[in-house]
Amino acid sequence: MLQSPELLSKIAAQIQSRYPDVTAASLALDLKTKDLAVTRVGQDMLDSTRALNVTYKGTDPQKVQFVLEKLAEGYLRFSLEDRKTRIGGGVEFIEDQLPALQQRVNSLEQQVQALRQRYRLTDPTIENTSAVEQLKDVQEKLLESETALREQSSLSSSLQRQLQLTPEQALAAVALSQNPRYQDLLTQLKKVESEIAVKLARFSEESPVVQRLRGQQANLNRLLGQETQRTLNETSPGVSGSTQILAFQDPVRVELIRLLVQSANQTKALQARTQEIVRSEAVLDQRLRQLPAIVRQYNSLQQQLTIATQTLNQFLLQRETLRVEAAQKEVPWEIISKPNLAIDPATGKAVASKGKKAMQMLIAGFAAGLLLGLAAALLREKLRDRFVTAEDLQDAVPLPFFGVIPTRKGMGGLSDSLGSKLMDPFSDAFSSLYTNLRFLNSGSPIRLLAVGSVESGDGKTTVALNLAQIAASMGQRVLLVDANLVSPQLHTLLDLSNQRGLTDILRYKVDVEQVVQRSPLEENLFVLTSGSVQMDSTRLFASTEMQRLVKQLRETFDFVIFDTPALFGLTDTNFLTAQTDGMLMVVGVNKTRRSLFTETLNNLKKFRLPVIGMVANRGGRGQAIHSQPTYLQSSANQSHPAFFGKKESTSDAVQ
């Protein structure tokens, strides 16, 4: 870029005010003849700072000085414009993402509101607890009501047996016994019947005296029957007169009848109360059956809403940060050493390019050691088959580059709150990596990811573990699978049992639910260890059982990460990679060999296997596996079986 015709034209225009012969074409020619050189010097592998050395040779010292000054000014202007361009691109990217994010937040808020309105909920968790307590109270009341109903039913049955009357008949008997007219008619009837008995002792039935008394008896019976029917219609409709009803009711029977009627009334009240309680119990029971599904749906919506809202807030904050940065006028680059001429120590004059012999002697005297050192370094670099820096990797491999994992310094980690700021570059790198992967393809997000490397010790296990934890801390249901059936390590790092694992599912068709374990790092992070491995275990990747397992995991979890074996020389992993959404390649800085990496990528390309990008790991072998694993810190949870069910760092996301 610094040697491009576009930039050289701008600088040449400034030089032409004094030296019209200097044009963009002449500067380009000077680049070819090495009279003008822009080189990178002094690079620290663990520091992103760059130092550039600009040299210009000519016959006129004043012209050389002037050209160097204008080159310095032009490059400083370029750094300012370049920063603005990059910031503008970041802002543009954020502006493109904001409408979709805002629409997602609005949609999720509407879904939560509709769910609350539909089921008349405030908080489903509290609602569930309240419904359980209400059901328990209703069940207690039902038990009390049923007990009282049985007691009253037993008492009523006993009283009916004693009185030989139903409650309706008993009520009618009491009404008759307490009816004055009925009793008066009954007394008159008894008196007439007594007189008839006396007269029959003296006269026959045909006697006028007896016939008159018989007429009175019949009239009284008629009046008594009419009064009986009237009383029964008023007190107990539908009840006909019987001997027990018409019989005289003494005080004892009247009290028993009172108890019978009272018991019958209480029985009816208890029956109505019991029916109402049973109906309330059925309503509460049905609501409790619906609440678990409602709670799951509500929690899922709230979780998605939290992630979407936090991502939206981070983008808005980053946009304002970039706008403030874009408004800054300070030049991001600085001149370490001002433009100056090479001076001959003997004469004190500038050394011109036509004095090549003198220049060579000067260099031999003052910079022989430096040149020899640079030559040795260049020779060593040519001979060494390694990616010495992340820039080497970016320049050499035409794949998307997702960032650099720095060397771990201390434990550090994430705070307890998702919204809080990441506390160290190591954690921030993984947050950036997750965000880049999350928004790599918004139309079809990555659900199954294979993490691989060319050789062991490049740090792929560290990347897989920390990426899984950061995704889980963002609310995703994540499964980390130890598919490294050559040298499994996740169970050791996480202190989990490895008695049964992936190989047991593939060989013996063990249920996934029985093998998956919950990670002690995050509540939403689950782990499937390797299980017992054998020499040919990697061949299981080609089995139909592996295809069935991958399909099941895709339906069960939001994000599945496979920690794969080292790829060089092992083709069985290709069967697993082909079933995922793509592979993330981990390259160890100053560790991974170029030749092996290139050969591995060519093989993956030959089989048309998806490689979504790469990440550089500066930690190397020492960071990948040691006695204290370098995973992100979080609040630890006790390990326990997983539960199955169907079912976004700011500036780094802009890079």
Secondary structure as GFF3:
##gff-version 3
##sequence-region A 1 655
A	DSSP	alpha_helix	5	15	.	.	.	ID=ss1
A	DSSP	alpha_helix	24	32	.	.	.	ID=ss2
A	DSSP	beta_strand	36	41	.	.	.	ID=ss3
A	DSSP	beta_strand	51	56	.	.	.	ID=ss4
A	DSSP	alpha_helix	61	119	.	.	.	ID=ss5
A	DSSP	alpha_helix	124	163	.	.	.	ID=ss6
A	DSSP	alpha_helix	167	177	.	.	.	ID=ss7
A	DSSP	alpha_helix	180	200	.	.	.	ID=ss8
A	DSSP	alpha_helix	208	235	.	.	.	ID=ss9
A	DSSP	alpha_helix	243	246	.	.	.	ID=ss10
A	DSSP	alpha_helix	251	326	.	.	.	ID=ss11
A	DSSP	alpha_helix	356	366	.	.	.	ID=ss12
A	DSSP	alpha_helix	368	383	.	.	.	ID=ss13
A	DSSP	alpha_helix	390	396	.	.	.	ID=ss14
A	DSSP	beta_strand	401	405	.	.	.	ID=ss15
A	DSSP	alpha_helix	425	438	.	.	.	ID=ss16
A	DSSP	beta_strand	448	452	.	.	.	ID=ss17
A	DSSP	alpha_helix	460	473	.	.	.	ID=ss18
A	DSSP	beta_strand	478	482	.	.	.	ID=ss19
A	DSSP	alpha_helix	490	494	.	.	.	ID=ss20
A	DSSP	alpha_helix	502	508	.	.	.	ID=ss21
A	DSSP	three_ten_helix	512	514	.	.	.	ID=ss22
A	DSSP	beta_strand	517	518	.	.	.	ID=ss23
A	DSSP	beta_strand	525	528	.	.	.	ID=ss24
A	DSSP	three_ten_helix	537	542	.	.	.	ID=ss25
A	DSSP	alpha_helix	544	556	.	.	.	ID=ss26
A	DSSP	beta_strand	559	563	.	.	.	ID=ss27
A	DSSP	alpha_helix	573	578	.	.	.	ID=ss28
A	DSSP	beta_strand	583	588	.	.	.	ID=ss29
A	DSSP	alpha_helix	594	606	.	.	.	ID=ss30
A	DSSP	beta_strand	611	617	.	.	.	ID=ss31
A	DSSP	alpha_helix	620	624	.	.	.	ID=ss32
A	DSSP	three_ten_helix	651	654	.	.	.	ID=ss33
###
